[in-house]
Amino acid sequence: MAITPIDLQTVFSQVDKVGKTQVAQKEGQALAQAIQGAHIQKKTEEQINMVNEAQNTGEGADKINDHSQRRNNSEKKEREKQEEKEKEEKRLSVLRDPALGNKIDISL
């Protein structure tokens, strides 16, 4: 398919419009990036200048008390386990015969 002179005339007449469109697109991208950068910078400055809310300090003492209560509970559980073991050992020692297993009867 060959290019005719009329096609060339049409293309050459539209070249300046295409060039302007491409320049506008490139400038539009740069402008959009600049706007977005300015928005991010403004947001960052607002966050820097903003006063932060104080955290709830009433909870701190409760956390300390809760921690000590957990420690006390764990110590209490350990003591209960030891007492259970001691009771089990006493029960087994009462049931255990010291002479059991020392003599073997091989008579028929």
Summary of the structure (lengths in Angstrom):
residues: 108
radius of gyration: 44.8
end to end distance: 120.8
largest distance: 130.6
contacts: 166
relative contact order: 0.03
helix: 77%
strand: 0%
